[in-house]
Amino acid sequence: CSLCAAAVWRERPFRDAENLASCFGDFIDRLPISGKEGILRLHPDLAGRLAQAGQLTSESTREQASAGLNTMTEEERQRMTNLNKRYTQKFGFPFVICARENKKDAILRGLGERLENAPQTEAITGANEVKKICRLRLLDLVKPDSQLNSPL
Ligand SMILES: NC(=O)NC1NC(=O)NC1=O
């Protein structure tokens, strides 16, 4: 989210990628519920229309594939679509989970379970998942060598 990046920029210099990720995490934690919901709305549905049209970002494509979401049976895809629809109707933002830390069965189960949560709880749970996605993406972007050379 470019707004988060622009805000976290003021915390420079960062010791390393972990420090940068924790600054992003702190920023997301400090957002009010409406801000957390806004960040969640920037995310594509899991195995949704964008994925099926091949229009996800390369990061999302890789993450969703690592959970096995690109090899779902027709029945699994239908279940995912129905649950995603119910979730978005209830909360007004899409279901977000760190796909690299879950497999498709855990994602389908989590989607069903999290549908029962209260809206505020779910905005916080979703934002915590965004923090995990953000951290893994940052660690990919910042090569270990660059930590030795100069602060970010
Ligand atoms: N909706 C959702 O969780 N999307 C994602 N999760 C993840 O790890 N990558 C995504 O694109």
The ligand as a Gaussian input file, in Angstrom:
#p B3LYP/6-31G(d) Opt

LIG

0 1
 N       -7.202000     -11.923000      -0.152000
 C       -5.951000     -12.341000       0.178000
 O       -5.710000     -12.880000       1.242000
 N       -4.987000     -12.125000      -0.752000
 C       -3.682000     -12.511000      -0.606000
 N       -3.088000     -13.149000       0.492000
 C       -1.799000     -13.340000       0.164000
 O       -0.957000     -13.881000       0.882000
 N       -1.544000     -12.848000      -1.091000
 C       -2.693000     -12.358000      -1.627000
 O       -2.899000     -11.900000      -2.737000

